[in-house]
């Protein structure tokens, strides 16, 4: 059985997709997504390219975007779910491949016309690779935090389970890893198999003492399910 760490907004959908793939996963929400100030006019940034880093950012952006922002403005989305949400409002949405910061930088560098100003829409905090990489090639980047992650006082689970039945934990960010270490016993977490979405999260988790970690190379349910099948297969050998 897999323990899937997801925010409250994604937990049910992700567990359903795992079930469709024939995988037994318990959803665990330790973090909630809270929108930040709604007093934002995106057109004021005068960006000629927008980067949207998550489905949470996409939802808020689509809900709040004003009519004066052109529907054909180019947008780079991190992850297929993010791209799908944006495509209902904008006509020029492309996906970063892979679906992480490195993929975003590669997508921008592959463009025929270098953008003069890029708007990055994201959650509060996060890594600085995009900003640093674009600055090196002379591209001005401004960012807008659209939401913050808040730890729940009580964890929410999609079903009851016995801890000994869990043989693998799946975490899509360092924030979820930290939340898990604040909620569960570190001794248990350090002995169990983990699936994480990037080398950065893998290093963060290893520094906390975890020993068995694999990288799914992406945070989409598709990537997580593929990695989960590898773990399940190795245990059946």
N, C-alpha and C positions, 0 to 999 in steps of 0.2 A: 504494500500500500504506500502511496506517495502523499506527502504533505505539501500542498501547493500554497505558497505565500503570495497573496494578491491583495490589492486594495478592495474595499467594500464594493466599489463600482464595477469590478471585473470578476469577482470571485465566482459568481454563479455561472457566467458565460464560460469561463475557463474550465470549470469542473465539468460542465456539460460537454465541452469539446473533448476532454479527456475520456469521458464515458463513451462518446461516439467512437473513439479510437480503441475502445476495449480496455481502457486503463482505469484502475481503481484509484481515484485521487480524493483526498479530503481537502477542501478549501479552508484556508486559515487567513482571516483578515485581522491583521495587527495594526494596520494603518488606514486612515481615511484621507480622502482628497478634499481640501477645503479651498474654494475659489477665493482669490484676493480681490482687491478693489475693482469695481466695475467701471470706474471713471477713466476709460481708455478710449482714445480715438486712434486707431491703427494707421490711418492715412497720414497723421501728423509726422510719422517717422520717415516718410518719403523714401521708403525702401523699394528697390527694384527686384528683390528676391526675399522670400520669407522661408524660414526653417521652422517646422513644427515638430517638437521632439517626442510627443506622446499623444495617446488618445484623449487623455484628460485635457491637455492643452488644445487639441483639435475641437473638442466639444465646446469649450469655453469660447474659443476663437470664432467658431461658426455661429454660436448663439449671440455674440456681442458685436460682430463685425458690422461696420456701417456700409451703407449703400454706395458711398463715394470711393470705396476701395475696389479697383477694377477686378472683375471676375477672371480675367485672363492673366493676372499677375502670377509669375512662376513661383511655385511652392515646392520645397523638398520636404517630404514626410519621412519620419523615422518609423518604419514598420508598416505592414500592409493594412492593419486596422486603422491606423492614423490616416493613411492615404485614402481609404474608403470613406471615412467620415468627411474629409476635406473635399472629395470629389463631388459631393452633393451640392457644393456651393461654388467651387472654382473649377476652371476648365484645364488648367495646366499644372496638374499635380504629378510629381514623380517621386519614386521611392529611393531612399538611400540604400545602397547595397555594399556591404552588409548593413543591417539596421542598427547602426551605432554611430558614435561620433566620427570614427574613421571613415565610415561610408558617406557621411554628410560631406566631409572635406573632399573626398574623392569625387562626389557628384558635382560639387561646385567647380573643382579644378577641371572637370571634363566639359564644362559649358563653353560654347564657342565665344560668347561675349562675357567678359568678366564683370560681375555686378559692382556697382560703385558703392552701394550701401545695402547691407543685409540685416533683416530683422529676425531675431531669434526668439521664438515663443516657447517657454519652458516652465517647469516648476521651480520653486525656490530652491536654491542650492545647485548641486550638480557640478560636473567637471568642467574644466576650462579649455579643453583641447580645441574645440571649434574656434573660440575667440583667439587663442594663441596662434593657431595655424593660419587663419585668415589674415591676421595682422602681419604675418611674415611675408605674405604676397600682396600687401598693400590694400586689402579690402577692409572698409570700415564696417564694423558690426555693432549694432545696438541690440540690447535684449530687454524683454519684458517678461517678468515672472507673472504667470496667470493663476497659480495655485500653490498651496503648500501642503506638505504631508504632515499629518498629525497622528501620533500614536494613540490608539484606543485604550481606554481604561480597562476594558475587558475584551479579550479576543473573541472573534465570531467564527464559528466553525459551521461548515455545511452539513456535518453529521457527527455523531459521537464516535469516538475511537479510543482504542487502548494504545498507549504510547509504544508498547513493544511491537505492535503491528506495523508501525511505520519503519520502512527500510531506506527511505530516501526523502530528502527535503529539497524543494525547488524554490529558488529565490531569484527575482528579476532585478534587484538593485541592492546596493550596499545598505540603503535605508531599511530594507526588509530584513537583511542579515542582522543589523543592529537591533531591530525590534524583536527578532527571534531570541537573541542572546539576553535581552531584557526580560523576556517572558518565560522561556524554557531553561532547564538546567544546562549550563555550559558543558558539563561533563558528558551529557547525552549528545549534545550537538557536535561535540568534537570527535565522537566515535562513529557517527552515522554518515552515510553517503550523501553528498550534495550535488545538485545541478545548479550552476549559475550561468549568467548570460554573457560574461566578458572576462578577459584576463584581469581587468581592474578589480572586478568584484571577487574574483578568485583569490587575488593577492590580499584583498581586504579580509576575506573569510579565513584564509590561511594564517594571517597575523593574529586572529582570535583563537587559533588552536585547532581548527578543523584539519583533518588529514586526508579525507577522501573526497576530492572535488573534481568534477568535469565541467567543461565549458560547452554550452549549447550553441554558442556563436550567434545568439540572437534571442530577443525577448518575446517573439510572437508565439502563440500557442503551437503553431506548426513546428517551430524550432524546438520548443520544450518537449513536445510529444516525441519528436525524432530522438532526442537525447534520452528521454525516459525509456523508450524501447531498447536502446543500447544497454542501459543499466539493467533493465528487466531481462534482456537476453543473456547478459553475462552471468546473472544470478541463476539462470536456468541451465547453464553449461555444466 
